[in-house]
């Protein structure tokens, strides 16, 4: 049935008002298995949810819940993680929609979390769908959402629970260059314009994220972010909320910091004379042989970094390979450390880089690296 057909919306209204939530969920999943017209269905359903959500009558709230679920299911099918997360926040704010929120939360986290991860709190969706009718492990489509793809179901739920949605109008300023960095953001809908003094203006679109480097380093914002479309929805992750999540799920902190380190490495490798010729796969192989470390300004690196060779990811000497003894100079906050076992693999698998690591810096010699292999 066409999205533009009034009969579709009449039948949906009737379903949301008369059927139980488990029955609605099963029918929505059937509706969203087809790709045709999915974008328009998602957009229209999101609009209908907003329209009915503003009406305090119980029947309008019921319709709003149904349309929000439908939009969320569509966004998951379309791999639009940020848009689906924004619907989760919308449902979270209505106490009467708690069960619908749990339903969509399970679908989102199951679909976008690390492949083959499972919740430690029991089967997913069991309160809504009988496992005999539908396998709880079924995925609409496994995708790679770079920022969260290494999190398991429980970890992703914890991160999403602490997220907030911001709504901006065109030309609204989110923050200015030089402001303190307290959050990072993912665009759920619309576009943001980046204007900075040290690089060209650029446009960020749905699914793009920004602000994570300032959050990681504590440095001020490096650009001014302005809403560039009629309406913009952003998912915000504040540092204070993330720290609460880290206390409960310490692996989340490690995984997110590893991703931030990858972003630093990715930007660095694009202009690095040795790393830039490598393919993306070779860069990934090289990066994951190392161990990223971050330190706050004025703090020492952990003692386990004292042995090995490091690539400086952030600081005045970014891009330089160096030994970790003596301790790195002030201003270096992020490194990618390669201990002895990693150097041995680099020597075998990426010999050209290994040669550079041994010869590009006067801070260590061939003998020093060779000695690491004897540890």
C-alpha positions as CSV (number, residue, x, y, z in Angstrom):
1,X,0.0,0.0,0.0
2,X,1.4,3.4,-0.9
3,X,2.5,5.8,1.8
4,X,0.4,8.5,0.2
5,X,-2.8,6.3,0.5
6,X,-5.2,7.5,3.2
7,X,-6.2,3.9,3.7
8,X,-2.7,3.1,5.0
9,X,-2.9,5.6,7.8
10,X,-6.5,4.7,8.7
11,X,-5.5,1.0,9.0
12,X,-2.5,2.0,11.1
13,X,-4.6,4.2,13.4
14,X,-7.0,1.3,13.9
15,X,-4.2,-1.2,14.6
16,X,-2.6,1.1,17.2
17,X,-5.9,1.7,19.0
18,X,-7.2,-1.9,19.1
19,X,-4.3,-4.3,19.2
20,X,-1.9,-5.3,21.9
21,X,1.7,-4.2,21.8
22,X,3.1,-7.7,20.9
23,X,0.6,-7.9,18.0
24,X,1.6,-4.4,16.8
25,X,5.3,-5.3,17.0
26,X,4.9,-8.4,14.8
27,X,2.9,-6.5,12.2
28,X,5.4,-3.6,12.1
29,X,8.3,-6.0,11.6
30,X,6.4,-7.5,8.7
31,X,5.8,-4.1,7.2
32,X,9.4,-3.0,7.5
33,X,10.9,-6.1,5.8
34,X,10.4,-4.5,2.4
35,X,12.8,-1.8,1.2
36,X,10.5,-0.1,-1.2
37,X,9.2,3.3,0.1
38,X,11.0,2.8,3.4
39,X,12.5,6.3,3.5
40,X,9.2,8.0,3.0
41,X,7.4,5.7,5.4
42,X,10.0,6.5,8.1
43,X,9.7,10.3,7.5
44,X,5.9,10.3,7.5
45,X,5.7,8.1,10.6
46,X,8.1,10.3,12.5
47,X,5.9,13.3,11.6
48,X,2.7,11.5,12.7
49,X,4.3,10.6,16.0
50,X,5.0,14.3,16.6
51,X,1.5,15.3,15.6
52,X,-0.2,12.8,17.9
53,X,2.3,13.2,20.7
54,X,1.3,16.8,21.2
55,X,-2.3,15.8,22.1
56,X,-2.8,14.7,25.7
57,X,-5.8,12.4,24.9
58,X,-5.0,8.7,25.6
59,X,-6.0,7.6,22.1
60,X,-3.6,10.2,20.6
61,X,-0.8,9.0,22.9
62,X,-1.5,5.4,21.8
63,X,-1.2,6.5,18.1
64,X,1.9,8.5,18.8
65,X,3.5,5.4,20.4
66,X,2.7,3.2,17.4
67,X,4.0,5.7,14.8
68,X,7.2,6.2,16.8
69,X,7.7,2.5,16.9
70,X,7.1,2.3,13.1
71,X,9.5,5.1,12.5
72,X,12.1,3.4,14.7
73,X,11.7,0.1,13.0
74,X,12.2,1.9,9.6
75,X,15.3,3.7,10.8
76,X,16.8,0.4,12.0
77,X,16.0,-1.2,8.6
78,X,17.6,1.7,6.8
79,X,20.7,1.5,9.1
80,X,20.1,5.0,10.4
81,X,21.4,4.5,13.9
82,X,21.3,8.1,15.0
83,X,17.7,8.5,13.8
84,X,16.7,5.4,15.7
85,X,18.4,6.6,18.8
86,X,16.5,9.8,18.6
87,X,13.2,7.9,18.5
88,X,14.4,6.0,21.6
89,X,14.9,9.3,23.4
90,X,11.4,10.4,22.3
91,X,9.8,7.2,23.8
92,X,11.9,7.4,26.9
93,X,10.3,10.8,27.9
94,X,6.8,9.3,28.0
95,X,6.2,7.0,31.1
96,X,3.2,5.4,29.3
97,X,5.5,4.3,26.5
98,X,8.0,2.4,28.7
99,X,7.3,-1.0,27.2
100,X,7.4,0.4,23.6
101,X,10.8,2.0,24.5
102,X,12.1,-1.4,25.8
103,X,11.0,-3.0,22.6
104,X,12.7,-0.6,20.3
105,X,15.8,-0.4,22.5
106,X,16.2,-4.2,22.3
107,X,15.9,-4.1,18.5
108,X,18.4,-1.1,18.2
109,X,21.0,-2.6,20.5
110,X,20.7,-6.1,19.0
111,X,21.1,-4.7,15.5
112,X,23.8,-2.2,16.0
113,X,25.9,-3.8,18.7
114,X,28.9,-6.1,18.2
115,X,28.0,-9.1,16.0
116,X,27.3,-12.3,18.0
117,X,27.2,-10.3,21.3
118,X,24.4,-11.3,23.6
119,X,22.8,-9.6,26.6
120,X,23.8,-10.9,30.0
121,X,20.4,-10.2,31.3
122,X,18.6,-12.8,29.3
123,X,17.0,-13.3,25.9
124,X,16.1,-10.1,24.0
125,X,12.4,-9.2,23.3
126,X,11.0,-12.1,25.3
127,X,8.4,-9.9,26.9
128,X,7.1,-8.9,23.6
129,X,7.6,-11.8,21.2
130,X,7.4,-15.5,21.9
131,X,10.9,-17.0,20.9
132,X,9.1,-19.9,19.2
133,X,7.4,-17.4,16.8
134,X,10.5,-15.4,16.1
135,X,14.2,-16.0,16.9
136,X,15.4,-13.4,19.3
137,X,18.9,-13.5,17.7
138,X,17.5,-12.5,14.3
139,X,19.0,-9.3,12.9
140,X,17.5,-7.1,10.3
141,X,20.9,-6.7,8.9
142,X,24.3,-6.7,10.7
143,X,26.0,-3.4,10.1
144,X,29.1,-1.6,11.2
145,X,28.4,1.5,13.1
146,X,31.9,2.7,13.7
147,X,31.5,4.5,17.0
148,X,29.6,1.7,18.8
149,X,30.2,-1.4,16.7
150,X,32.5,-2.9,19.3
151,X,30.0,-2.6,22.1
152,X,27.8,-5.5,23.2
153,X,24.1,-5.3,23.7
154,X,24.3,-4.3,27.4
155,X,27.0,-1.8,26.8
156,X,25.2,-0.1,24.0
157,X,22.0,0.1,26.1
158,X,23.9,1.8,28.8
159,X,25.4,4.4,26.5
160,X,22.0,5.1,24.8
161,X,20.3,5.4,28.1
162,X,22.5,8.3,29.1
163,X,22.2,10.1,25.7
164,X,20.0,13.2,25.2
165,X,18.4,14.7,22.1
166,X,18.9,18.4,21.1
167,X,16.7,20.1,18.6
168,X,18.0,23.1,16.6
169,X,16.5,25.4,14.1
170,X,18.4,26.7,11.1
171,X,21.3,29.1,12.0
172,X,21.1,28.1,15.7
173,X,24.7,27.9,17.0
174,X,25.5,24.8,19.0
175,X,28.9,26.0,20.2
176,X,31.6,28.4,19.1
177,X,35.3,28.0,18.4
178,X,37.1,28.3,21.7
179,X,34.2,27.0,23.9
180,X,34.9,24.3,26.5
181,X,34.4,20.7,25.3
182,X,31.9,18.9,27.4
183,X,30.0,16.6,25.0
184,X,30.2,14.9,21.6
185,X,27.3,14.6,19.2
186,X,25.8,12.4,16.5
187,X,23.5,14.0,13.9
188,X,20.2,12.2,13.8
189,X,18.5,14.5,11.3
190,X,19.5,17.5,9.2
191,X,22.9,19.1,8.6
192,X,25.5,21.1,10.6
193,X,28.0,23.6,9.2
194,X,31.5,23.7,10.6
195,X,33.3,27.0,10.4
196,X,36.9,27.2,11.7
197,X,39.8,29.6,11.5
198,X,42.3,26.9,10.5
199,X,40.5,24.9,7.8
200,X,37.8,25.3,5.2
201,X,34.1,25.2,6.0
202,X,32.4,21.9,5.7
203,X,29.0,20.3,6.1
204,X,28.2,17.4,8.4
205,X,25.1,15.2,7.6
206,X,23.0,12.5,9.3
207,X,25.2,9.8,11.0
208,X,28.2,12.1,11.2
209,X,29.6,12.7,14.7
210,X,31.7,15.5,16.0
211,X,33.2,16.9,19.2
212,X,34.8,13.7,20.3
213,X,38.4,14.9,19.9
214,X,37.8,17.9,22.2
215,X,36.1,15.7,24.7
216,X,39.0,13.3,24.7
217,X,41.7,15.9,25.0
218,X,40.0,18.5,27.1
219,X,41.0,21.1,24.4
220,X,38.6,24.0,23.5
221,X,36.3,23.6,20.5
222,X,38.3,24.0,17.3
223,X,35.3,25.2,15.2
224,X,31.9,26.8,15.4
225,X,28.9,24.5,14.7
226,X,25.7,26.0,13.3
227,X,22.5,24.3,12.2
228,X,22.5,24.2,8.4
229,X,19.0,22.9,7.7
230,X,15.4,23.9,8.7
231,X,15.5,21.4,11.6
232,X,18.3,19.5,13.2
233,X,18.2,16.7,15.8
234,X,21.4,15.8,17.6
235,X,22.2,12.9,20.0
236,X,24.3,14.3,22.8
237,X,26.7,12.3,24.9
238,X,28.1,14.4,27.8
239,X,31.3,13.6,29.6
240,X,29.7,13.5,33.0
241,X,27.1,10.9,31.8
242,X,29.7,8.9,30.0
243,X,31.8,8.7,33.2
244,X,28.8,7.2,35.0
245,X,28.5,4.6,32.3
246,X,32.3,3.9,32.5
247,X,32.0,3.1,36.2
248,X,29.4,0.4,35.5
249,X,30.8,-0.8,32.1
250,X,34.6,-0.2,32.1
251,X,34.9,-1.9,28.7
252,X,32.9,0.9,27.2
253,X,35.6,3.4,28.2
254,X,38.3,1.3,26.6
255,X,36.3,0.7,23.4
256,X,35.4,4.4,23.0
257,X,39.0,5.6,23.7
258,X,40.2,3.0,21.2
259,X,37.9,4.4,18.6
260,X,39.0,8.0,19.3
261,X,42.6,6.9,19.0
262,X,41.7,5.3,15.6
263,X,40.2,8.7,14.5
264,X,43.5,10.4,15.5
265,X,45.5,7.8,13.7
266,X,43.2,7.9,10.6
267,X,43.6,11.7,10.3
268,X,47.4,11.5,10.9
269,X,48.0,8.7,8.4
270,X,46.3,10.6,5.6
271,X,49.3,13.0,5.6
272,X,52.0,10.8,7.0
273,X,54.8,10.2,4.4
274,X,55.1,6.5,5.3
275,X,51.5,5.6,6.3
276,X,49.6,7.5,3.6
277,X,50.5,5.0,0.8
278,X,49.1,2.1,2.8
279,X,45.6,0.8,1.9
280,X,42.9,1.1,4.5
281,X,43.2,-2.5,5.4
282,X,46.9,-2.2,5.9
283,X,46.4,0.9,8.1
284,X,43.8,-1.0,10.2
285,X,46.2,-4.0,10.6
286,X,48.9,-1.7,11.7
287,X,46.7,0.2,14.1
288,X,45.3,-2.9,15.8
289,X,48.8,-4.2,16.4
290,X,49.3,-1.3,18.7
291,X,47.9,-0.3,22.0
292,X,46.5,3.3,22.3
293,X,47.1,5.3,25.4
294,X,45.8,8.7,26.5
295,X,46.9,10.9,29.3
296,X,45.5,14.1,30.7
297,X,47.8,17.1,30.6
298,X,50.5,16.9,33.2
299,X,49.9,13.2,34.0
300,X,52.4,10.4,33.2
301,X,51.7,7.5,30.9
302,X,51.1,4.2,32.7
303,X,54.2,2.2,33.7
304,X,53.4,-0.5,31.1
305,X,54.2,1.9,28.3
306,X,57.9,2.2,29.4
307,X,59.0,-0.7,27.1
308,X,58.3,-0.4,23.4
309,X,58.1,2.0,20.5
310,X,55.4,4.5,20.1
311,X,53.8,6.5,17.3
312,X,52.9,9.9,18.7
313,X,49.2,10.6,17.7
314,X,48.8,14.0,19.3
315,X,51.3,16.7,20.3
316,X,53.9,18.9,18.7
317,X,55.8,15.9,17.4
318,X,52.7,14.0,16.1
319,X,53.6,11.4,13.5
320,X,57.0,10.6,15.0
321,X,58.1,7.2,16.1
322,X,59.9,7.2,19.4
323,X,61.1,5.1,22.3
324,X,59.2,5.5,25.5
325,X,62.4,6.0,27.6
326,X,63.0,8.6,28.7
327,X,59.4,9.7,29.3
328,X,57.8,11.6,26.4
329,X,58.0,15.4,26.4
330,X,55.2,17.6,27.6
331,X,52.4,18.2,25.2
332,X,52.2,14.6,24.0
333,X,48.8,13.2,25.2
334,X,48.1,10.3,22.9
335,X,50.3,7.5,21.6
336,X,50.0,4.2,19.8
337,X,52.4,1.8,21.6
338,X,54.0,-1.2,20.0
339,X,55.5,-3.6,22.5
340,X,58.0,-6.3,21.5
341,X,55.5,-8.9,20.2
342,X,53.8,-6.3,18.0
343,X,57.1,-5.1,16.6
344,X,57.9,-8.7,15.6
345,X,54.6,-9.0,13.7
346,X,55.2,-5.6,12.0
347,X,58.6,-6.8,10.9
348,X,57.1,-9.9,9.3
349,X,53.8,-8.4,7.9
350,X,54.7,-4.7,7.2
351,X,58.5,-4.7,6.7
352,X,58.6,-1.2,5.1
353,X,57.0,0.4,8.1
354,X,59.2,-1.5,10.4
355,X,62.3,-0.2,8.7
356,X,61.0,3.4,9.1
357,X,60.3,2.8,12.8
358,X,63.9,1.8,13.2
359,X,65.4,4.6,11.2
360,X,63.2,7.7,11.3
361,X,64.0,8.8,14.8
362,X,67.3,9.5,16.5
363,X,65.9,8.6,19.9
364,X,66.4,4.9,19.5
365,X,68.6,2.6,17.5
366,X,68.4,-0.7,15.7
367,X,70.0,-2.3,18.7
368,X,67.3,-1.0,21.1
369,X,64.5,-2.4,19.0
370,X,66.3,-5.7,18.5
371,X,66.7,-5.9,22.3
372,X,63.0,-5.7,22.7
373,X,62.6,-9.0,20.9
374,X,64.6,-10.6,23.6
375,X,62.3,-9.5,26.4
